[in-house]
Amino acid sequence: MRAVAEIPVELTLLNGESFTVDGHGYLVDPGAWSEGFAQYMARQEGVELTDRHWALISWIRQEEADHGVIPDARFAMKFLGGAGGKQAGREELFRLFPYGYVKQAVKIAGMRQPRAWSTG
């Protein structure tokens, strides 16, 4: 059971965009995602988005679009690590999103909150 009720909340950004999020801040409709939402949520999470953040966010969104599921953290580590391997990717993932892949990267990428998750 989750500690926060899953009552949807409507967010309206300064630019007028509106989004519905669950009680944990994850988008209810990932199709409504925009870069404005990502920037807003990153500020809420204390993350300053760089090109590497955007690369991972784009990759997460593309993987979900291609395969219908959010990629597991171990695949994100492999993506980030490239030739440096999974360990290099793990270090970069936690440097980019220090409070976790699901808590920050997946949320900023505009995915729904996963029901069960392995952090890799």
N, C-alpha and C positions, 0 to 999 in steps of 0.2 A: 504494500500500500504506500502511496506517495504522501509526503508530508504536506504538500501544498495542493489545494483544490485545483482541479483542472477547469476552472471557470474561464472561458475565453475573455480576453481583454482587448479592447480596441486601442491601438496606438496611432496617433496622428503626429507625423514629423513636421518640423518647421516648414519644409517645402510643400506641405499639404498632402503628402502620401499617407495613406492609412493602411494599417496591417492589423490582423487579428492574431494574437499570440495566446498560448495556453498559460496556465498558472506558473510555469517555469520559464517563460519567455521564448519558447520555441514557436515558430510560425505554424499556424493551423493549416495554411495552404501554401506549400513551398513554391507554387507557381506564381504567387504574389510577390516573391522576393525581388529586391532591387539592390543596387549598390548603395543607395541611400539607407536601406534597412541594415545592410552589413556595417556601414560606417556608424550608424546609431548604436547597434548592438555591440560593436567593438568598443565604443566609448563606455557603454554600460559595464563591459567586462574588463575595462582598463587595458585594452590592447590597442596599440598604435599600428595600423595596417601598413605593411611594406609590400614591395613587389612579391616577396616570397609568401606572405600571407595570402595575397590575391591569387597567386599561382595555385596554392593548395585549395582555396575556396572554389576556384574555377574547376579544379580537378574533381573535388567532391561532388559538385553539382553535375558535372559531365558524367561521372561514374554512375550517379543515381539515375540520370536520364537514360543512359545506355543499358543499365542492368536492372533497374527497378528497386535497388536496395542501396542504402548508404554504405560506402566502403568501410570496412573494419580498420581500426587504427594500425594494424600491422601492415596493411596495404598502403596507408598514408605514409608510414615510415619508409617503406620501400620506394614510394614515389619521391619523397624528399631526399632519401639517401643516395639515389642514383648509383653511380659507380662506387661511391663510398660505402654502400651497404646499409643494412637495416640499423646497425648501431648508430651510424652517422645520422640517419633519418630520425631515429628515436631522440637523439640529442637535440636535433633541430626542431622537431615537433614540440618538445617540451620547452624549448627556448621561445618559440613563436606563441605557443598557447600554454602557459605555465600551469593553469588550473585544469588542463585536460582537453583531450580531443573532443569528446562529446560535449562537455560543459561549455567549451568556447568555440572550437573550430566548426563543429556541426551546427551549433546554434547560429553563429555568424553567417554560415553558408545558407541559412534559411531552411534547413531540413526540419521535419517533425522530430519530436523527442523519441528516441528509440525506447522500446519497452524493456528490452533486456540487452545488455551490451558487454562485450569483452573489450577491455582497453588495450589488449595486445600485450 
